[in-house]
Amino acid sequence: MVLSKFLIIDDNSDKYELIKNELIENGVREESIDWAESKKSALKYMRRERYLVALLDLNLPEFDKKNPIENGGFEVLEKINLDKNSQKYKKPNYVICLSAFKEIREAQLDKFLHLDLSVHDFECNSWKTALKNKVNLGLEVVNAQNDTRKSTKYLAITIHGIRTQGEWQEGLERSLVQKFGDDVVCKKYKYNYYSATKLLFPKFRSKVIEDFKEKLIELLEETPDAKVVFFAHSFGTYILMKALEELPRDVDINIEKVVLAGCVLKESYDLKAVRNVVDKSRIINDCGIDDGILLLSKYFCSDMGMAGRSGFIGMDIKNRYFKGNHNFFYTINNFVEDYWIPLIGNEVKIVNDRDFSSLRENWEILVSSKLNLAMFFSTIAIISILTVYVVSIFNI
């Protein structure tokens, strides 16, 4: 279940404390209250969150720690009220405007009839009554929505990789429904065709991560009692883990399993980043021992590696090793039925198909480190130069 959020937009810290305490007295948890000190920071918050109530000082600075400007608060209202910004900013359910200046309170309000908005003098107590009414009304609506949410045992969410439309997601969904019937709700997260070039630039990754995080929160609101099972492949593993790192603290999520295949995270990825969300014992990392694509991920993409080939190293996590390349899990016969479906509600079956020759073992050690590989090629280069030099001296 996602708790209702409240945003206080005011550059005065004393007023912020007064409003925050009023919210707390009305039953709002402090963790559910955010504070923006300027127009810019307020809009930044409203890109990420949909607030139940926003309390807005109309005399507001453009940036944090700057002097207030006349109509600064109105500029916030204009931004969130424009249809062209409907996808960019999430309108609060209710807006309570606060100002001690009558001329500011009465100016331009007709522009914002589409917002559920009221305006009050902060020096009077009427704003406290309005706030109490909005909190009570909003929480009643939230509770009513909770009553109509879906009740299911499992929520299965699948995330595909780049340069694919995730055809495997449909097959996995059929297998899950066949096994669990009405006890499972399946959701496929899909994003636009994503080129390998985009993968090189973190800013493109962050957009997909933010979108998935928002979709995930919506799904959790719809199925608040479900145990969540994630199946992610390739870049989907990166999207998933980074989104879990950034998940707001007031989002309640009960994770049954996290299944990673062809994982592009670093082998040394620090699972402490998600320890508040999922226990590492519930993470299963399925590796293709011949996954050559992950060598490119390791050597050319910042903040990425080949955990889907070598496994996560130096931590107590369930790595499983299968013969095959980047798409091993849908080229091995009955893989889903034999290795993924049994994970839900059961113990994990460990698999290790690594039976390397000494030559292959040395190769794996070599490619596991950029330093090792650099030293290897440097040695070859030095030997080649010396050979040419010796041949030229002795005319061999």
ChimeraX attribute file (.defattr): number of C-alpha atoms within 10 A of each C-alpha:
attribute: neighborCount
match mode: 1-to-1
recipient: residues
	/A:1	18
	/A:2	19
	/A:3	17
	/A:4	19
	/A:5	20
	/A:6	26
	/A:7	24
	/A:8	22
	/A:9	27
	/A:10	27
	/A:11	23
	/A:12	13
	/A:13	11
	/A:14	10
	/A:15	15
	/A:16	18
	/A:17	13
	/A:18	11
	/A:19	19
	/A:20	21
	/A:21	14
	/A:22	15
	/A:23	20
	/A:24	14
	/A:25	11
	/A:26	15
	/A:27	12
	/A:28	19
	/A:29	16
	/A:30	13
	/A:31	12
	/A:32	18
	/A:33	18
	/A:34	16
	/A:35	20
	/A:36	20
	/A:37	23
	/A:38	27
	/A:39	27
	/A:40	14
	/A:41	16
	/A:42	24
	/A:43	20
	/A:44	14
	/A:45	17
	/A:46	18
	/A:47	15
	/A:48	15
	/A:49	18
	/A:50	18
	/A:51	21
	/A:52	21
	/A:53	24
	/A:54	26
	/A:55	24
	/A:56	25
	/A:57	30
	/A:58	28
	/A:59	23
	/A:60	27
	/A:61	22
	/A:62	19
	/A:63	16
	/A:64	17
	/A:65	11
	/A:66	12
	/A:67	13
	/A:68	22
	/A:69	12
	/A:70	13
	/A:71	18
	/A:72	17
	/A:73	26
	/A:74	23
	/A:75	15
	/A:76	20
	/A:77	23
	/A:78	12
	/A:79	17
	/A:80	22
	/A:81	19
	/A:82	12
	/A:83	10
	/A:84	10
	/A:85	13
	/A:86	12
	/A:87	10
	/A:88	15
	/A:89	21
	/A:90	18
	/A:91	24
	/A:92	21
	/A:93	15
	/A:94	20
	/A:95	22
	/A:96	20
	/A:97	23
	/A:98	23
	/A:99	19
	/A:100	15
	/A:101	14
	/A:102	10
	/A:103	8
	/A:104	17
	/A:105	21
	/A:106	10
	/A:107	11
	/A:108	10
	/A:109	14
	/A:110	8
	/A:111	12
	/A:112	15
	/A:113	9
	/A:114	9
	/A:115	15
	/A:116	13
	/A:117	18
	/A:118	16
	/A:119	20
	/A:120	20
	/A:121	15
	/A:122	17
	/A:123	11
	/A:124	9
	/A:125	10
	/A:126	12
	/A:127	20
	/A:128	16
	/A:129	10
	/A:130	15
	/A:131	22
	/A:132	16
	/A:133	13
	/A:134	18
	/A:135	21
	/A:136	14
	/A:137	12
	/A:138	17
	/A:139	16
	/A:140	12
	/A:141	12
	/A:142	15
	/A:143	10
	/A:144	11
	/A:145	12
	/A:146	16
	/A:147	10
	/A:148	10
	/A:149	14
	/A:150	14
	/A:151	16
	/A:152	15
	/A:153	16
	/A:154	23
	/A:155	23
	/A:156	23
	/A:157	20
	/A:158	24
	/A:159	26
	/A:160	24
	/A:161	23
	/A:162	18
	/A:163	12
	/A:164	14
	/A:165	15
	/A:166	18
	/A:167	10
	/A:168	17
	/A:169	21
	/A:170	14
	/A:171	12
	/A:172	20
	/A:173	19
	/A:174	12
	/A:175	15
	/A:176	22
	/A:177	14
	/A:178	11
	/A:179	14
	/A:180	14
	/A:181	11
	/A:182	13
	/A:183	14
	/A:184	22
	/A:185	21
	/A:186	18
	/A:187	17
	/A:188	15
	/A:189	17
	/A:190	17
	/A:191	17
	/A:192	10
	/A:193	11
	/A:194	17
	/A:195	11
	/A:196	12
	/A:197	9
	/A:198	12
	/A:199	18
	/A:200	16
	/A:201	12
	/A:202	12
	/A:203	10
	/A:204	13
	/A:205	17
	/A:206	14
	/A:207	11
	/A:208	18
	/A:209	20
	/A:210	17
	/A:211	15
	/A:212	22
	/A:213	21
	/A:214	14
	/A:215	13
	/A:216	20
	/A:217	18
	/A:218	14
	/A:219	15
	/A:220	21
	/A:221	20
	/A:222	18
	/A:223	21
	/A:224	22
	/A:225	19
	/A:226	22
	/A:227	20
	/A:228	22
	/A:229	22
	/A:230	19
	/A:231	22
	/A:232	26
	/A:233	28
	/A:234	24
	/A:235	23
	/A:236	27
	/A:237	27
	/A:238	23
	/A:239	26
	/A:240	23
	/A:241	19
	/A:242	20
	/A:243	21
	/A:244	20
	/A:245	17
	/A:246	14
	/A:247	20
	/A:248	16
	/A:249	13
	/A:250	14
	/A:251	15
	/A:252	17
	/A:253	21
	/A:254	18
	/A:255	18
	/A:256	22
	/A:257	23
	/A:258	24
	/A:259	20
	/A:260	27
	/A:261	27
	/A:262	30
	/A:263	32
	/A:264	29
	/A:265	27
	/A:266	21
	/A:267	21
	/A:268	15
	/A:269	16
	/A:270	14
	/A:271	17
	/A:272	12
	/A:273	14
	/A:274	17
	/A:275	12
	/A:276	12
	/A:277	19
	/A:278	20
	/A:279	16
	/A:280	17
	/A:281	12
	/A:282	18
	/A:283	20
	/A:284	22
	/A:285	23
	/A:286	28
	/A:287	32
	/A:288	27
	/A:289	25
	/A:290	18
	/A:291	19
	/A:292	14
	/A:293	16
	/A:294	26
	/A:295	16
	/A:296	13
	/A:297	23
	/A:298	22
	/A:299	14
	/A:300	13
	/A:301	18
	/A:302	13
	/A:303	14
	/A:304	23
	/A:305	24
	/A:306	27
	/A:307	26
	/A:308	32
	/A:309	32
	/A:310	24
	/A:311	25
	/A:312	23
	/A:313	14
	/A:314	10
	/A:315	13
	/A:316	9
	/A:317	17
	/A:318	19
	/A:319	21
	/A:320	23
	/A:321	21
	/A:322	18
	/A:323	16
	/A:324	19
	/A:325	19
	/A:326	22
	/A:327	16
	/A:328	20
	/A:329	23
	/A:330	15
	/A:331	11
	/A:332	12
	/A:333	10
	/A:334	11
	/A:335	13
	/A:336	17
	/A:337	14
	/A:338	11
	/A:339	15
	/A:340	20
	/A:341	16
	/A:342	14
	/A:343	19
	/A:344	17
	/A:345	11
	/A:346	9
	/A:347	9
	/A:348	18
	/A:349	13
	/A:350	12
	/A:351	14
	/A:352	13
	/A:353	13
	/A:354	14
	/A:355	10
	/A:356	12
	/A:357	9
	/A:358	9
	/A:359	8
	/A:360	11
	/A:361	12
	/A:362	12
	/A:363	13
	/A:364	15
	/A:365	12
	/A:366	16
	/A:367	17
	/A:368	18
	/A:369	13
	/A:370	12
	/A:371	10
	/A:372	13
	/A:373	15
	/A:374	13
	/A:375	13
	/A:376	13
	/A:377	11
	/A:378	12
	/A:379	12
	/A:380	12
	/A:381	12
	/A:382	11
	/A:383	12
	/A:384	12
	/A:385	12
	/A:386	12
	/A:387	11
	/A:388	12
	/A:389	12
	/A:390	12
	/A:391	11
	/A:392	10
	/A:393	8
	/A:394	7
	/A:395	7
	/A:396	7
